[in-house]
């Protein structure tokens, strides 16, 4: 019996020993893993602490350098040139925040002298940027015959341009703060025909209170929506037909502009402009004071976390004296008043306000112009004649652009004009027939456009655009555009 009990005890020990060993092995492994995790956490913590110490040392060094730079400026020494990053050709819509409506200042932090400095010092440290653009155009119709039927030619940027390769418009911009009160900007436009012109040259205030801002010189007017944007920021190769017919491409007055930004949670901006009136639909009338006046108001806000909008209304009053245009080899002209209303709206969507990957933009504008005065026919010929003229004409466009990938966008646009009602005294009296004034004969031009573009970075863009243009009766122009837009240098951010 005793022998049996001893054998059973030995058997139990033999069975339990491996199990105990296995349990101990598992426990040792778990302890090793815990020690490894503690060691990793300690190493990570020490690395973060070291990085924070390095950042602190860098910040202290930068602060010392900044103080030294300020001291150098105060002593009259040149400051180191700043080169802030910028995004002149955004690949995505602006995030839906009210702040996005406010135009970014034209220059970096002021280099004007501060306390104790020589007040006469004015260092020139500008942002300098260049936009290079070009197109390859395949047009079915002869562009020398192009016209917007029912509308007197503006003499501006009208039509699709020339066939084949075209250098397009290049821009050179210099912008800087003048002193704590003023900033300035100069933009040269260089055409493919070797013509250089001043597109913008203005000074504007920087430190006025109560949301007021004043600009003086030549500038892109704030009427409408698209007018205030440089051509390289447009979503399509060319301007809508309404801009070509009513503004000659873009309205750029020489004068003064005043804007007031209301102190509200929503974006509310009102303003007015007074210019010399030489820009189409006006012309040079050799007149003192303001030859053109415009007023505008813009309202915008967020819609939830992913959407935003801006809507506006504008009014432009100007006049013309012998505003000439060519028709059948004869020179005709208009003298009188021109009044125009513009309504604009834009809606932007981006998931949770982040437009990096996908976003959508819908915009449109409506124009209505009324002109009254005198139509002069066949100037400087024996057939010269004059009569009353009155017209009410309108036009609109609607476009949508969808960014479906971080670097790819596609868009559709539809344009339409209405020549409306025209009362021409020379025709009503029987002195002339419509065959004498064929350009003015009633018609409703239209155009449909599709585009897709690729932007490998915020500084470059390649675009393909297809259009079906029906600006003349019985004529359809199928158009293909290949465009490149490249940006060099620093550039202020664009408005909403």
Beta strands, then each sheet from edge to edge (+ up, - down):
strand 1: 127-139
strand 2: 164-166
strand 3: 170-177
strand 4: 182-190
strand 5: 196-205
strand 6: 212-218
strand 7: 254-261
strand 8: 267-275
strand 9: 292-303
strand 10: 307-327
strand 11: 330-349
strand 12: 359-377
strand 13: 385-405
strand 14: 408-424
strand 15: 446-457
strand 16: 460-472
strand 17: 475-489
sheet 1: 2+ 1- 3+ 4- 5+ 6- 7+ 8- 9+ 10- 11+ 12- 13+ 14- 15+ 16- 17+
end
